[in-house]
Amino acid sequence: MSGRKKVSSEIENELFFKSKRRCCICYCIENDLREKQGQIAHLDKNKNNNNIDNLAFLCLQHHDKYDTRTSQSKNYTKAEVKIYRALLLGGTKQERKYGRLPSIFTKHN
């Protein structure tokens, strides 16, 4: 058994509420606003750092890709995911306030 510190239910619930269980990478790169099955990613890769600023909700595919080390291709960086997370959280906050996403995320005809 590992010595991993469990994310508290309070922090977990805050992250789920703020992200609305949307993957921040899907949201920003793929413009995918659907709820996802996912996991909590530790952005600094330290599984014991459960500070909310170090956590992001990622879909299973993107969490796997974020945590995997490759020799040829470049995976998502911590700074990149933090920006995506900030954009997602800003968007979901406006959606809760106004009942819709900010105009930069909506399609214009």
C-alpha positions in Angstrom: 0.0 0.0 0.0 1.4 3.4 -0.9 1.7 6.4 1.3 -0.5 8.5 -0.9 -2.5 11.1 0.9 -6.2 11.0 -0.1 -7.8 14.2 -1.5 -10.3 15.4 1.1 -14.0 15.1 0.2 -14.3 18.9 0.7 -11.6 19.7 -1.9 -12.8 16.9 -4.2 -16.4 18.3 -4.1 -15.2 21.9 -4.7 -13.2 20.7 -7.7 -16.1 18.7 -9.1 -18.5 21.7 -8.6 -16.2 24.3 -10.1 -15.3 22.1 -13.2 -18.8 20.7 -13.5 -16.9 17.4 -14.3 -15.6 18.9 -17.5 -12.1 18.1 -18.6 -10.2 21.4 -19.0 -8.1 20.0 -21.9 -11.2 18.8 -23.8 -12.9 22.2 -23.0 -10.1 24.4 -24.4 -8.5 22.3 -27.2 -11.5 20.4 -28.5 -14.3 22.8 -27.5 -16.0 19.8 -25.9 -18.3 20.9 -23.1 -19.7 17.6 -22.2 -19.5 16.1 -18.7 -16.8 13.4 -18.6 -15.8 10.4 -16.6 -12.5 11.5 -15.2 -9.9 11.7 -12.4 -8.2 14.3 -10.3 -4.8 15.1 -11.7 -2.0 16.4 -9.5 -0.4 19.0 -11.7 3.0 19.0 -10.0 2.9 15.1 -10.2 3.2 15.0 -6.4 0.4 12.7 -5.3 0.6 14.1 -1.7 0.1 17.7 -2.7 -3.7 18.0 -2.5 -3.8 21.8 -2.5 -6.8 22.8 -4.8 -4.4 25.0 -6.9 -2.4 21.8 -7.7 -5.5 19.8 -8.9 -7.4 19.6 -12.1 -10.3 17.4 -13.3 -9.2 15.6 -16.5 -11.0 13.0 -18.5 -9.4 9.5 -18.4 -7.7 9.9 -21.8 -6.1 13.3 -21.0 -5.1 12.3 -17.5 -3.3 9.3 -18.9 -1.6 11.4 -21.5 -0.7 14.1 -19.0 0.9 11.6 -16.7 2.7 9.6 -19.4 6.3 10.3 -20.2 7.3 9.8 -23.9 10.6 10.1 -25.6 9.4 11.5 -28.9 6.2 13.5 -28.5 5.6 16.4 -26.1 2.8 15.9 -23.7 0.8 18.7 -22.0 2.8 20.8 -19.6 1.9 21.9 -16.1 1.7 25.5 -17.2 -0.5 24.7 -20.2 -3.0 22.7 -18.1 -3.1 25.4 -15.5 -4.1 27.9 -18.2 -6.8 25.5 -19.6 -8.1 25.0 -16.0 -8.3 28.7 -15.4 -10.3 29.2 -18.7 -12.6 26.3 -17.8 -13.2 27.6 -14.3 -13.8 31.1 -15.6 -16.2 29.8 -18.2 -18.2 27.6 -15.8 -18.4 30.5 -13.3 -20.0 32.7 -16.0 -22.2 29.9 -17.1 -23.6 29.6 -13.5 -24.1 33.3 -13.3 -25.6 34.0 -16.7 -26.9 30.6 -17.7 -24.6 30.3 -20.7 -21.0 30.1 -21.6 -18.9 33.2 -22.5 -19.2 34.2 -26.1 -15.7 33.1 -26.9 -16.8 29.5 -26.5 -20.0 29.6 -28.4 -20.3 29.1 -32.2 -21.2 32.1 -34.3 -23.2 31.7 -37.5 
